[in-house]
């Protein structure tokens, strides 16, 4: 079963789909659904998907169109894994503190936080582009965009910022065309669906943020569950 999960193929017409690519994206979708509901399980479910998708992109042999590894996509999964552990820790600290037992109350990033995001986006893209170009990644310009945007979006989700959904939309717009050209059709389809889902998630979190304004909520970093000594 483990061998099938990591190296199996699903026959489709005259070609095939990679099992880890399909299953990894299913886990990714599950993580997104749980994230929209602000449940802690979003993070460990996403982590499993990251592990599977890393095995897909680190080897170009799983694509029907390119032979080179997509180092940007592979590195993206490593970043996701690290950020998932951070987000898991953040949301576990605050689970049950907010009304309804959810892990986080959405809020807009502050002015300083947005400036930090912008600076991180510019620097992150420049560094990622140079690194991916030197590694010989296929399409370093788009790969750098996807890698940097994914990192910032996952960070924003961990912090509970409403803007993180918009960052995902920006990643998906580039990701769909890039992955289709590279031959990773299941992941491209996932990006397309996920883009529409992110719009719905943004609207959902925006409404929650608006309804929570009547009750002041401390920033995520300042909220500590009862019984925890700081």
Residue, then its C-alpha position, 0 to 999 in steps of 0.5 A: x500500500x505504501x509503495x502504491x501511494x508513493x509510486x502508483x499510477x492511475x490509468x486515464x485514457x491513453x495516459x496515467x495520473x500519479x497517485x501521490x499527486x492525486x492523493x496529495x492534492x486531495x489532502x490539500x483540499x481537505x486542509x483548505x476546507x478545514x482552514x476555512x472552518x478554522x479548525x486545527x486539523x487543517x494543519x496536520x492534514x495539509x502536512x500529509x499532502x505536502x509530503x506526498x507532493x514533495x515526492x512528485x515535484x522533486x522528480x521530473x520523471x512524473x511529468x509527461x511534459x518536462x524532464x527537470x524537477x520543479x524545484x520551486x514546487x518541491x521547495x514549496x512543499x518543504x516550506x509548507x511543512x515547516x509553516x504547517x508545524x508553526x500554524x499547528x502550534x499557533x492554532x493549538x494555543x488558541x483553540x477554544x479561546x474564541x467563541x464557538x471553539x474555533x482556533x482563530x478569529x480572522x482579522x485584517x493585517x495592520x499597516x506595519x504587517x502589510x508593509x512587512x508582507x510587501x517587503x518580504x514578497x519583494x526580497x523573497x521573490x528575488x532570492x527565490x528566482x536566483x536560487x531556482x535559476x541556479x538549480x536549473x528549475x523549470x520556469x524559475x520566474x513563475x516558480x519563484x512567484x508560486x514559492x514566495x506567494x505560498x510562503x506568505x499566504x501560509x504565514x498569513x493563515x497561521x496569523x489569522x489574517x483575512x488577506x491570506x486568501x487573496x495571496x492564494x488567489x495570486x498564486x493560483x492565477x500563475x500556478x494553473x498555467x505553469x502546471x498545465x505547461x509542465x504536464x502536472x494536470x491533477x495539480x493544475x486542476x486543483x489550483x483552478x478549483x482552489x482559486x475559486x475556493x479561495x474567493x469563497x474563503x475570503x468572503x467567509x473570513x471577511x464576514x466573520x471579521x466584520x461580525x467580530x468587530x463589536x467584540x474586541x479580539x486580541x491579536x493572535x500572538x497575544x491570546x493565550x489559553x486559560x491555564x497557560x503560564x507565560 
